[in-house]
């Protein structure tokens, strides 16, 4: 079938016929202004959604289709025509396609040693069914991107599709005077303010106060609005900005609004600043609070004065409001309501240093890993607390020796003990290393028998630990930076932090772990997975310590007092999700979970664990996943490090073609 798009659009939904059922070949080709940013997702009647692989300039996929009709969503930039064909196929054709897809992914990512090892285990077990299931699952999803630029929507296309007002919406807003608090916009800085003033004069349903001054503090003193917004001549506002802000400002407990923004070059949107919920460390070490913050005028006067730098002023004001009224006073407005022209990197070191002088005078502001970032070095308690490093292990002598060598010889932290939990090792070389380690004055070796249970092994080690701080560490990790443990202990010694994890990289240097996110490709997925060392991720996330939903138990540092309070790890999660469950408990009792790039290890991931598709493990994995979903059903929408405007379908923080929030002007009638 051919679906014409007149006029051209950025999204087309196409219902698929009920037949054929079974193995089908689905082909989609698109006529678009930019074929490189076209994406196709198949939505089954059950609600399941997955993205099709691109094949050349189109999409050509073989899949097993159920009887229920579903529909396609085709997104891109200025789609003018979509061609769709659906024809019967066969399982043999599908197998050939799977082989082609696997070959393409190997060329792109290479062969990881863990994958080869897992394949060997499957072959020895003659588990050909699991091999087929794993390969087929890989084929039926688009490969993970290792760059933030790999997206089915450009920023320009996203803004046009989700932020452009329809004629009906404009008429409705014009006919509906904005109710609620009044707003004053204070314009400071060099340049012609006519563009920003015009955009404010064109606000629909309201005429906000606009003040042009040479000092933001003069503007705050002269403003008459209930709320104030600090802006500059390099910005312009969406015509429904005041309407959207006024909707969020209705809550009397809210004193600070933080909105998303867009950056533009040569008249084209080049990036979108999609904020997560208020994330203090991300603000301190990264780009600040955002291009648009609004504050109750009375509160702004209470916490002022503010710095005069036009780009630093919003962050300065936001930090002061939160310091005075707490994070409960912040509300997110997840829509790019302001467009900024020019550079995205701004100097915030002075503002951050001033904040830390009040919050933690011992903290230092050091240069960051890349431009526009900084490293907040939190103080290490003196004397340095004893850290108990808990290492479950079984056989694999070379792995264990490398891990212990990193601890004994290449870790600069001055006060550690090591507790090895031996799970019935039978290899002579491993037994020798364990015996030699047990002779060291700072090392214990405990014995654990029975089925593998990561949670139980760590609980056993924690009971024997003498340290004030526990460090869960896999035996397949490798120390590469001597200061890794110092950074982690400094972070977890902050009273508000209950757990922290480091950057974990694969042996080839690409990212394995930079924080866990709910719904990101699975129940909990690794953000920025496979990103190369030279890529610092979405808006430099990989260069900034920040709050996350959870961190992996491969290296997790937590106070022993909190571990004891929570009862350690739940042993019902024998292998999977025990770390996520623990981190969610940490957050539930009011502590933050942190991830930091200033502690880094190599992780030879899950070398000795086996694979979850094995017939003996499949039921166990399903039980543990079901338990996590049942216990934490309400938490899957709560991610302190992710925006509803970013996709769940990839791990690269790219823009979503199905945002999980609706602009308030869409509901005006």
MARNULO-560137 format. One line per field, with one value per residue (C-alpha): residue in one letter; x, y, z. Coordinates in pm, 1 decimal, m for minus. Example, Ala and Ser with C-alpha at 12.3 -4.5 7.8 and 13.67 -1.06 7.14 Angstrom:
resn	A	S
X	1230.0	1367.0
Y	m450.0	m106.0
Z	780.0	714.0
This chain:
resn	X	X	X	X	X	X	X	X	X	X	X	X	X	X	X	X	X	X	X	X	X	X	X	X	X	X	X	X	X	X	X	X	X	X	X	X	X	X	X	X	X	X	X	X	X	X	X	X	X	X	X	X	X	X	X	X	X	X	X	X	X	X	X	X	X	X	X	X	X	X	X	X	X	X	X	X	X	X	X	X	X	X	X	X	X	X	X	X	X	X	X	X	X	X	X	X	X	X	X	X	X	X	X	X	X	X	X	X	X	X	X	X	X	X	X	X	X	X	X	X	X	X	X	X	X	X	X	X	X	X	X	X	X	X	X	X	X	X	X	X	X	X	X	X	X	X	X	X	X	X	X	X	X	X	X	X	X	X	X	X	X	X	X	X	X	X	X	X	X	X	X	X	X	X	X	X	X	X	X	X	X	X	X	X	X	X	X	X	X	X	X	X	X	X	X	X	X	X	X	X	X	X	X	X	X	X	X	X	X	X	X	X	X	X	X	X	X	X	X	X	X	X	X	X	X	X	X	X	X	X	X	X	X	X	X	X	X	X	X	X	X	X	X	X	X	X	X	X	X	X	X	X	X	X	X	X	X	X	X	X	X	X	X	X	X	X	X	X	X	X	X	X	X	X	X	X	X	X	X	X	X	X	X	X	X	X	X	X	X	X	X	X	X	X	X	X	X	X	X	X	X	X	X	X	X	X	X	X	X	X	X	X	X	X	X	X	X	X	X	X	X	X	X	X	X	X	X	X	X	X	X	X	X	X	X	X	X	X	X	X	X	X	X	X	X	X	X	X	X	X	X	X	X	X	X	X	X	X	X	X	X	X	X	X	X	X	X	X	X	X	X	X	X	X	X	X	X	X	X	X	X	X	X	X	X	X	X	X	X	X	X	X	X	X	X	X	X	X	X	X	X	X	X	X	X	X	X	X	X	X	X	X	X	X	X	X	X	X	X	X	X	X	X	X	X	X	X	X	X	X	X	X	X	X	X	X	X	X	X	X	X	X	X	X	X	X	X	X	X	X	X	X	X	X	X	X	X	X	X	X	X	X	X	X	X	X	X	X	X	X	X	X	X	X	X	X	X	X	X	X	X	X	X	X	X	X	X	X	X	X	X	X	X	X	X	X	X	X	X	X	X	X	X	X	X	X	X	X	X	X	X	X	X	X	X	X	X	X	X	X	X	X	X	X	X	X	X	X	X	X	X	X	X	X	X	X	X	X	X	X	X	X	X	X	X	X	X	X	X	X	X	X	X	X	X	X	X	X	X	X	X	X	X	X	X	X	X	X	X	X	X	X	X	X	X	X	X	X	X	X	X	X	X	X	X	X	X	X	X	X	X	X	X	X	X	X	X	X	X	X	X	X	X	X	X	X	X	X	X	X	X	X	X	X	X	X	X	X	X	X	X	X	X	X	X	X	X	X	X	X	X	X	X	X	X	X	X	X	X	X	X	X	X	X	X	X	X	X	X	X	X	X	X	X	X	X	X	X	X	X	X	X	X	X	X	X	X	X	X
X	0.0	107.4	18.7	57.1	129.7	m20.9	93.9	420.6	426.7	675.0	465.6	240.4	39.9	m64.5	m304.7	m198.2	m452.7	m547.3	m388.4	m148.6	m76.7	245.0	580.6	557.0	793.2	731.4	884.9	864.9	1016.2	977.6	1007.1	1143.4	1341.5	1612.3	1606.6	1881.3	1650.9	1352.9	1241.5	975.5	817.9	570.2	303.8	117.8	m241.7	m110.3	77.6	424.9	645.8	973.4	1175.3	1258.4	1612.0	1711.3	1813.6	1977.0	1745.8	1436.5	1315.4	1281.1	1214.7	1080.7	882.9	630.9	306.5	15.9	m345.5	m420.7	m384.3	m137.0	m9.3	311.0	445.2	675.4	859.7	1103.4	1146.6	890.8	752.4	575.1	502.8	521.6	516.6	427.1	410.2	323.2	373.6	394.6	740.6	897.0	1105.0	1396.9	1399.0	1387.4	1689.8	1886.7	1794.5	1901.4	2240.9	2279.2	2184.4	2428.3	2705.9	2631.2	2637.7	2968.2	3118.4	2991.3	3070.1	3315.1	3290.2	3298.7	3472.7	3171.2	2953.5	3197.5	3216.6	2837.0	2808.7	3053.6	2845.1	2529.8	2695.2	2831.8	2483.0	2340.5	2098.5	2034.5	1692.2	1842.5	2097.2	1813.3	1607.7	1897.9	1990.6	1628.3	1574.4	1879.4	1747.1	1404.4	1534.5	1739.2	2101.5	2197.2	2354.3	2691.0	2631.9	2370.4	2343.2	2196.3	1828.4	1521.4	1440.3	1663.8	1615.7	1462.9	1217.3	1134.9	1060.9	846.9	652.9	592.2	618.6	450.5	103.5	m180.6	m417.0	m684.9	m449.6	m352.9	m716.6	m802.4	m515.9	m602.9	m961.3	m858.1	m694.8	m418.7	m547.8	m320.1	m10.2	145.8	496.5	771.4	1055.5	1383.8	1612.4	1981.3	2301.1	2458.7	2283.9	1961.8	1671.3	1407.7	1380.7	1321.4	1085.7	881.5	850.0	715.7	474.8	340.9	250.9	m96.1	m366.8	m144.5	66.3	360.1	564.3	901.8	1185.4	1514.2	1785.1	2164.3	2162.8	1929.9	1905.0	1758.4	1502.8	1409.7	1355.8	1142.9	934.1	562.3	479.3	415.6	690.5	1011.3	1209.8	1567.0	1646.3	1880.0	1882.1	2003.3	1677.0	1322.1	1016.1	758.9	421.3	265.1	554.0	369.5	62.8	270.8	457.7	137.3	m11.6	288.5	293.5	m51.9	91.6	153.9	437.1	634.5	877.7	1100.9	1009.7	1273.2	1185.3	1357.4	1522.1	1638.9	1963.3	1968.1	2236.5	2170.2	1796.1	1795.0	1746.8	2072.6	2012.8	1746.8	1817.3	1589.0	1605.0	1564.7	1402.1	1607.6	1948.7	2180.5	2511.2	2434.1	2370.4	2689.5	2920.0	2747.8	2553.9	2366.9	1995.5	1887.0	1821.2	1484.2	1399.8	1111.0	1100.5	837.6	937.4	907.2	1138.2	1384.3	1405.7	1444.9	1742.6	1911.3	2120.1	2225.9	2537.2	2522.8	2645.0	2341.3	2399.6	2498.8	2217.3	1943.0	2161.6	2268.4	1908.6	1789.8	2062.0	1977.9	1607.0	1668.5	1918.7	1654.4	1338.9	1449.1	1404.8	1032.8	992.3	1102.6	868.4	975.5	817.9	933.9	886.2	1147.5	984.8	1290.1	1527.3	1882.1	2109.6	2483.9	2720.0	2590.0	2894.1	2887.0	3111.7	2954.5	3259.0	3206.1	2839.1	2917.0	3200.5	2974.4	2709.0	2961.9	3100.3	2764.5	2675.8	3015.8	3315.2	3560.8	3454.2	3675.6	3588.4	3843.2	3864.3	3626.3	3685.5	3574.6	3480.6	3173.6	3210.2	3381.1	3473.1	3333.2	3578.5	3393.1	3599.8	3712.1	3646.8	3956.4	4072.5	3967.4	3698.6	3775.5	3631.3	3538.4	3569.1	3335.2	3428.6	3225.2	3441.9	3463.0	3762.0	3882.3	4224.6	4348.5	4046.0	4075.6	4449.3	4406.1	4128.4	4331.7	4648.0	4453.6	4341.8	4671.3	4906.6	4719.4	4458.0	4575.4	4299.4	4475.7	4235.3	4078.1	4004.7	3917.5	3659.9	3658.9	3356.6	3463.1	3181.7	3326.8	3630.5	3784.9	4064.6	4403.5	4528.7	4226.8	4257.1	4624.3	4538.1	4266.8	4506.6	4775.6	4522.5	4395.6	4745.1	4735.1	4643.9	4375.9	4205.9	3949.0	3828.0	3476.7	3316.6	2977.0	2806.6	2491.3	2347.8	2499.2	2332.5	2504.6	2285.7	2347.1	2723.2	2741.9	2519.9	2756.5	3058.1	2887.9	2819.8	3193.2	3292.2	3448.4	3441.3	3216.6	3180.5	3106.8	3231.3	3064.9	3309.9	3295.0	3597.2	3595.2	3677.5	4016.4	4158.4	4287.6	4286.1	4445.1	4203.3	3885.7	3799.4	3883.7	3630.6	3360.4	3411.4	3409.7	3079.0	2911.5	3034.6	2797.6	2498.7	2243.6	2413.8	2331.7	2501.6	2746.7	2888.4	3175.3	3222.5	3268.5	3419.7	3455.5	3813.4	3793.0	3729.8	3363.0	3103.8	2950.3	2794.4	2720.1	2407.8	2092.1	1763.5	1414.4	1253.2	1567.6	1554.7	1454.9	1336.6	1655.8	1912.1	2259.4	2261.0	2521.7	2620.7	2903.6	2990.0	3362.6	3600.6	3616.7	3237.0	3106.2	2743.3	2427.2	2510.6	2835.7	2659.3	2957.1	3176.6	2953.3	2876.8	2501.4	2207.7	2076.7	1798.2	2040.0	2397.2	2525.5	2636.1	2953.7	3093.4	2862.8	2973.5	2734.6	2757.1	2744.2	2498.1	2250.7	2311.2	2227.7	1920.6	1785.8	1871.8	2130.4	2036.7	1716.0	1825.7	1511.4	1707.6	1971.4	2141.2	1959.0	1814.6	1947.7	2147.5	1846.3	1625.5	1885.4	1923.7	1547.9	1534.3	1811.7	1610.3	1287.1	1433.3	1542.7	1900.3	2041.7	2211.3	2509.5	2721.2	3061.6	3301.9	3593.3	3612.0	3671.4	3724.5	3731.3	3455.6	3498.6	3120.9	2959.8	3244.1	3170.0	2795.6	2665.2	2371.0	2012.8	1854.3	1989.4	1696.1	1807.1	1819.5	1520.9	1263.1	1484.2	1527.4	1152.5	1081.5	1330.6	1205.5	845.8	933.7	1102.0	803.1	560.1	754.6	849.1	564.5	527.0	896.5	940.4	830.8	1071.1	1414.3	1622.7	1853.5	1619.3	1374.5	1033.4	1147.7	1421.1	1359.7	1322.9	1394.2	1768.5	2034.8	2195.4	1973.0	1832.8	1509.5	1189.1	937.8	680.8	734.6	580.6	423.8	162.9	200.5	m72.6	m188.9	m296.6	m578.2	m719.4	m1061.7
Y	0.0	359.9	628.3	983.3	1255.8	1582.3	1813.6	1654.0	1538.0	1401.9	1104.9	858.8	583.6	300.9	23.9	m320.7	m569.0	m875.8	m1111.9	m1267.4	m1437.5	m1626.7	m1557.2	m1235.6	m1005.3	m641.1	m380.7	m6.5	266.4	637.0	955.1	1211.6	1534.0	1340.2	959.1	917.9	1008.4	790.9	531.8	261.8	99.9	m187.2	m170.1	m493.6	m493.0	m607.0	m278.3	m427.0	m195.5	m255.6	m67.9	m217.9	m243.7	m20.7	m204.1	22.8	317.8	137.4	m127.6	m493.5	m736.4	m1090.8	m1158.4	m1394.9	m1200.4	m1286.9	m1279.9	m949.8	m651.4	m384.8	m70.6	93.1	427.8	591.1	898.5	1130.3	1475.5	1599.6	1261.5	1293.6	931.0	590.2	257.1	m56.2	m416.3	m724.4	m1068.2	m1430.2	m1559.2	m1862.2	m1952.9	m2041.9	m1689.2	m1557.3	m1767.2	m1627.3	m1273.7	m1346.6	m1463.2	m1146.7	m925.1	m1099.1	m1062.7	m689.9	m639.5	m827.0	m599.5	m297.7	m396.1	m684.5	m1008.8	m971.0	m1240.8	m1278.8	m1358.2	m1621.1	m1774.5	m1782.7	m1943.1	m2211.5	m2286.1	m2311.7	m2545.2	m2769.8	m2785.3	m2859.6	m2577.3	m2487.9	m2347.6	m2071.4	m1988.2	m1941.2	m1736.0	m1503.7	m1448.5	m1397.4	m1145.2	m953.0	m947.3	m826.2	m503.4	m225.7	m244.6	m20.3	306.2	418.7	787.8	1041.3	1153.1	815.4	904.0	866.9	1231.8	1533.0	1813.5	2022.2	1747.0	1684.9	2052.7	2079.1	1765.2	1806.9	2179.9	2342.0	2470.0	2372.1	2641.5	2505.7	2519.3	2878.8	2983.5	2804.0	2969.8	3312.3	3265.0	3139.7	3408.6	3257.7	3211.9	3197.6	3387.5	3668.9	3657.9	3916.5	3852.2	4028.1	4075.1	4143.7	4111.0	4244.1	4237.9	4353.2	4240.0	4283.3	3911.1	3799.4	4094.1	4013.8	3648.8	3759.2	4007.5	3720.7	3500.9	3355.6	3448.9	3669.5	3985.2	3932.4	4214.9	4262.1	4456.1	4534.9	4615.9	4612.1	4411.7	4121.2	4230.9	4565.3	4372.9	4154.2	4464.5	4637.6	4340.1	4326.2	3970.4	3686.5	3491.5	3609.5	3465.4	3577.3	3579.7	3743.1	3874.2	3537.8	3365.0	3353.9	3192.5	2947.3	3124.4	2904.9	2940.5	3154.4	2932.1	2620.4	2786.8	2917.4	2567.1	2435.0	2735.0	2664.6	2444.3	2666.5	2434.8	2497.7	2790.2	2696.0	2581.7	2425.4	2389.1	2218.8	2418.5	2409.5	2533.6	2673.1	2744.8	2916.5	2894.0	2517.4	2340.3	2155.0	2006.7	1978.3	2016.6	1747.7	1776.5	1487.7	1559.6	1793.0	1626.1	1837.6	1673.0	1684.4	2057.1	2116.4	1918.8	1977.4	2247.8	2397.7	2418.5	2486.1	2763.3	2850.8	2871.0	3060.6	3158.1	3310.6	3676.5	3684.0	3383.4	3531.9	3848.5	3638.6	3436.4	3707.0	3880.4	3679.1	3693.7	3924.8	3679.8	3627.8	3254.6	3175.4	3370.6	3103.7	2833.7	3064.7	3153.4	2792.6	2665.0	2933.8	2853.2	2481.8	2550.9	2758.9	2557.5	2208.4	1997.5	1952.3	2313.4	2227.7	2132.3	2017.8	2160.5	1898.7	2105.2	2308.8	2646.2	2857.7	2853.7	2981.1	3088.1	3036.0	2854.0	2591.1	2593.9	2854.0	2927.6	2809.7	2739.9	3055.2	2977.5	2617.3	2723.0	2974.1	2709.1	2465.3	2729.7	2715.7	2348.3	2182.6	2414.5	2122.7	2029.3	2143.8	2240.4	2086.7	2078.4	1829.4	1557.2	1774.5	2133.5	2260.8	2019.3	2027.9	1771.8	1834.2	1655.0	1572.1	1542.6	1204.4	1158.1	1162.2	915.3	725.5	471.3	102.1	m36.0	m402.9	m524.3	m822.9	m1053.9	m1365.5	m1602.5	m1950.9	m2096.5	m1868.9	m1818.7	m1567.8	m1343.7	m1356.0	m1291.9	m985.8	m850.1	m901.2	m757.6	m441.6	m418.7	m507.2	m316.1	m55.9	90.1	394.3	389.9	351.0	140.1	m174.5	m533.0	m797.7	m1070.8	m1346.8	m1576.9	m1899.8	m2085.1	m2436.7	m2374.3	m2693.5	m2555.5	m2602.6	m2261.0	m2084.2	m2279.0	m2176.0	m1806.7	m1834.9	m2002.6	m1739.8	m1459.4	m1602.3	m1560.1	m1183.6	m985.7	m781.0	m1070.6	m1332.4	m1631.0	m1758.8	m2072.4	m2080.9	m2396.8	m2467.2	m2308.2	m1976.6	m1688.8	m1353.7	m1189.8	m1463.5	m1460.3	m1085.2	m1109.3	m1370.9	m1150.1	m841.6	m1025.0	m1085.4	m733.8	m496.1	m190.6	113.3	98.5	m204.0	m237.9	m515.4	m614.2	m881.9	m1104.4	m1021.6	m652.6	m495.4	m184.4	72.4	395.6	399.7	660.0	467.4	364.5	705.8	868.9	614.6	642.2	1022.8	1012.3	762.8	955.3	1240.1	1214.4	1213.5	935.0	570.0	389.8	474.7	296.3	368.4	381.9	25.8	m32.3	m337.5	m447.2	m260.2	66.5	109.7	175.8	m121.5	60.7	427.1	390.2	181.3	319.2	167.0	63.9	136.2	m153.7	m393.8	m379.6	m192.5	m105.4	46.6	399.6	491.5	125.8	66.4	438.4	476.8	651.4	972.7	1019.2	1178.5	1097.9	1301.5	1653.0	1522.0	1280.7	1043.7	1323.1	1417.1	1245.0	1237.2	1059.6	747.9	499.8	216.4	96.5	m251.2	m485.5	m555.5	m260.8	m99.7	97.0	156.6	236.9	m77.6	92.3	139.3	m215.0	m345.2	m121.9	m256.7	m616.6	m650.7	m796.1	m992.8	m1351.5	m1414.8	m1234.6	m1505.2	m1376.6	m1089.5	m760.9	m796.1	m476.6	m291.7	m404.4	m285.7	53.6	103.8	32.7	287.8	551.8	449.6	537.6	880.5	836.2	901.1	651.9	805.0	718.1	878.2	876.3	961.7	599.3	359.8	m15.0	m269.3	m528.5	m862.4	m890.6	m1200.4	m1425.4	m1704.6	m1665.4	m1842.3	m1723.8	m1649.2	m1831.3	m2168.2	m2401.3	m2420.0	m2041.4	m1927.3	m1997.7	m1836.5	m1519.3	m1499.4	m1534.2	m1263.7	m1026.6	m1088.8	m1024.4	m695.0	m583.5	m681.3	m519.7	m197.3	m150.7	216.0	295.3	226.3	577.2	731.2	786.1	1065.3	1076.5	1053.6	1276.2	1174.8	1332.7	1069.5	726.1	399.1	207.1	266.2	329.1	632.3	906.4	994.8	1185.6	988.0	978.2	890.2	1134.4	1026.7	1362.0	1584.2	1963.6	2143.4	2336.3	2008.1	1981.3	2331.7	2333.9
Z	0.0	m54.0	198.0	64.5	320.1	202.7	343.9	454.7	817.1	1070.2	1189.3	1007.9	1180.4	947.4	1045.6	926.5	788.8	993.4	737.9	665.9	997.3	1077.6	914.5	712.5	529.5	613.1	383.1	441.9	225.7	279.9	77.7	323.9	346.2	534.3	491.1	751.3	1040.7	952.4	1207.3	1193.1	1499.6	1502.9	1773.4	1837.3	1953.9	2293.9	2329.4	2273.7	2071.1	1892.7	1635.5	1296.8	1166.9	878.2	562.7	305.8	255.2	382.7	624.3	531.0	814.1	851.7	1167.3	1320.6	1327.9	1559.6	1448.6	1620.8	1393.4	1498.4	1337.6	1220.2	1330.6	1077.0	1199.2	1032.2	887.5	631.6	526.6	193.4	105.6	278.2	91.9	291.5	173.4	377.7	224.0	344.1	429.1	600.1	904.8	674.3	535.3	890.4	989.9	697.4	799.6	1157.2	1031.8	824.9	1121.3	1354.4	1097.9	1063.6	1440.6	1469.3	1204.9	1395.9	1755.7	1718.7	1911.8	2286.8	2483.5	2707.6	2405.4	2281.4	2626.5	2655.5	2311.5	2422.7	2733.3	2520.4	2273.0	2546.3	2697.1	2348.7	2419.2	2055.2	2140.1	2357.8	2088.1	1841.3	2087.1	2163.7	1799.9	1697.3	1977.9	1858.9	1503.8	1612.8	1757.1	1608.1	1728.7	2018.8	1912.3	2047.8	1980.4	2085.7	1723.0	1620.1	1644.6	1430.7	1498.1	1458.5	1712.8	1434.3	1346.0	1712.1	1778.0	1470.0	1549.6	1921.9	1991.5	1691.5	1776.6	1548.7	1427.1	1661.1	1959.5	1881.2	1856.1	2181.0	2369.3	2230.3	2346.0	2691.3	2906.3	3120.9	3473.1	3771.1	3878.6	3676.4	3531.4	3488.4	3244.4	3322.9	3020.9	3085.9	2886.6	2570.5	2237.4	2075.8	2298.7	2026.0	1944.9	2303.4	2364.7	2052.2	2156.3	2494.8	2339.3	2126.7	2423.7	2371.9	2620.1	2836.4	2827.7	3067.7	3212.4	3037.2	3201.5	3024.0	3280.7	3313.6	3638.4	3720.0	4083.0	3969.2	3769.2	4065.9	4277.6	4011.7	3896.4	3976.2	3872.1	4113.8	3934.6	3769.2	3478.7	3406.1	3034.3	2781.3	2421.1	2280.9	2373.7	2243.8	2397.6	2265.5	2226.1	2497.7	2745.4	2998.2	2969.9	3043.1	3329.7	3482.4	3487.1	3680.2	3915.9	4060.7	4340.7	4646.2	4762.6	4443.2	4435.7	4143.0	3790.4	3563.1	3194.3	2901.8	2626.7	2267.0	2110.7	1760.1	1499.2	1165.7	1219.4	1284.7	1616.0	1686.7	2032.1	2299.0	2669.0	2814.5	3192.2	3433.1	3769.7	3989.9	4006.8	4222.5	4132.3	3761.9	3799.0	3998.8	3768.7	3435.2	3255.2	3545.9	3616.0	3259.8	3014.0	3171.8	3539.7	3695.9	4063.6	4289.6	4314.1	4692.6	4720.1	4470.6	4679.4	4994.2	4866.0	4653.8	4537.2	4230.6	4014.3	3714.4	3446.8	3223.2	3165.8	3524.9	3689.6	3646.3	3803.6	4086.0	4165.3	4140.8	4377.2	4631.2	4620.6	4674.3	4952.5	5132.0	5059.5	4967.6	4656.3	4722.0	4611.8	4253.1	3968.6	3623.9	3310.2	3055.8	2741.0	2548.6	2609.2	2526.0	2229.5	2282.6	1999.7	2014.2	2248.6	2487.6	2720.2	2998.1	3293.7	3618.0	3837.7	4047.8	4111.2	4206.0	4436.1	4611.8	4662.7	4808.7	5045.4	5220.4	5166.9	5221.7	5269.2	5250.0	4896.1	4609.6	4252.5	4015.0	3634.0	3473.8	3218.5	2927.2	2848.8	3031.0	3323.2	3662.4	3926.3	4272.1	4500.3	4820.1	5138.6	5265.2	5639.7	5858.6	5955.3	5643.6	5741.4	5710.7	5387.7	5369.0	5009.0	4958.4	4669.3	4581.8	4378.2	4230.7	4044.0	3759.2	3917.5	3658.4	3713.1	4090.1	4087.0	3862.5	4085.6	4406.9	4254.3	4175.6	4537.9	4702.4	4473.2	4268.4	4504.9	4697.3	4960.5	5297.7	5504.7	5356.0	5443.4	5187.7	5245.1	4985.4	4968.5	4801.9	4629.1	4632.5	4412.0	4274.4	4055.1	4219.7	4106.8	4255.6	4581.1	4602.9	4561.9	4826.8	5070.6	5012.9	5052.9	5381.0	5524.4	5474.2	5786.1	5605.0	5420.8	5521.9	5320.0	5390.6	5249.5	5078.2	4953.9	4757.9	4442.4	4332.8	4518.4	4481.1	4746.1	5004.1	4945.4	5000.4	5308.6	5451.6	5384.6	5529.8	5856.4	5893.0	5784.4	6035.0	5810.8	5832.7	5454.0	5235.8	4879.5	4679.5	4407.0	4137.9	4094.8	3721.7	3776.2	3715.6	3883.6	3633.6	3840.1	4188.5	4326.1	4242.2	4598.8	4745.6	4513.4	4596.2	4973.6	4956.2	4769.1	5003.6	5311.1	5219.5	5455.5	5171.9	4969.9	5040.9	4752.7	4475.7	4173.7	3931.7	3559.2	3437.3	3095.8	2878.4	2805.7	2472.6	2661.2	2574.0	2842.6	3021.1	3318.0	3375.4	3587.0	3556.7	3423.7	3449.1	3118.5	2917.1	2672.9	2953.3	3315.1	3402.5	3136.0	3121.0	2982.9	2719.3	2681.7	2428.5	2402.6	2320.8	2564.8	2361.4	2368.4	2689.1	2616.5	2619.6	2734.4	2890.9	3126.7	3116.5	3254.1	3548.9	3877.1	3926.2	4084.9	3914.4	3975.5	4057.8	4013.5	3943.1	4218.5	4020.8	4217.5	4472.2	4778.6	5069.7	5443.1	5655.3	5892.3	5605.8	5480.6	5826.4	5854.9	5523.8	5606.3	5330.2	4993.3	4945.5	4882.3	4677.4	4402.8	4374.3	4059.7	3890.8	4019.6	4377.4	4318.7	4175.7	4464.4	4716.8	4545.1	4534.4	4907.3	4960.5	4777.2	4950.5	5292.6	5170.7	5044.7	4699.5	4467.6	4286.9	3986.2	3929.8	3634.1	3864.6	3978.1	3692.3	3658.5	3377.9	3406.7	3232.8	3268.0	3422.6	3310.6	3555.9	3594.4	3286.4	3080.5	3168.9	2874.1	2992.0	3067.2	3430.4	3459.0	3254.5	3524.8	3786.8	3582.1	3518.6	3891.4	3984.2	3715.0	3824.7	4187.6	4100.2	3894.7	4167.6	4449.6	4271.6	4023.2	4118.5	4073.1	3703.4	3608.6	3861.5	3709.4	3864.9	3561.5	3261.7	3077.8	2939.4	2612.8	2566.7	2420.3	2610.6	2289.5	2287.5	2551.5	2385.1	2535.1	2192.4	2146.7	2174.8	1893.4	2160.1	2452.8	2781.9	2861.6	2697.7	2660.1	2854.3	2547.5	2387.9	2643.6	2594.3	2431.8
